[in-house]
């Protein structure tokens, strides 16, 4: 059985989705980070604006290439710009 990806949502991404964490199924071979972001934006249309400005992180490391594969069991975090102080 394939484990889902754990998606963590922060700041405006959390507000757009209505919760701070999701489980998301990906194929056993994984999926590019850009494709996963598009799937999430399609499933949660209010998330799309936040994704355009967000930093994406895989297993605690910033994603520098959209083709980086997100695999079952990974943690995928969406960090929009933060405000406040």
Buried (B, 14 or more C-beta within 10 A) or exposed (E): EEEEBBBBBBBBBBBBBEEEEBEBEBEEEBBBBBBBBBBBBEEBEEBBBBBEEBEBBBEEEEBEEEEBBBBBEBBBBBBBEEEEE
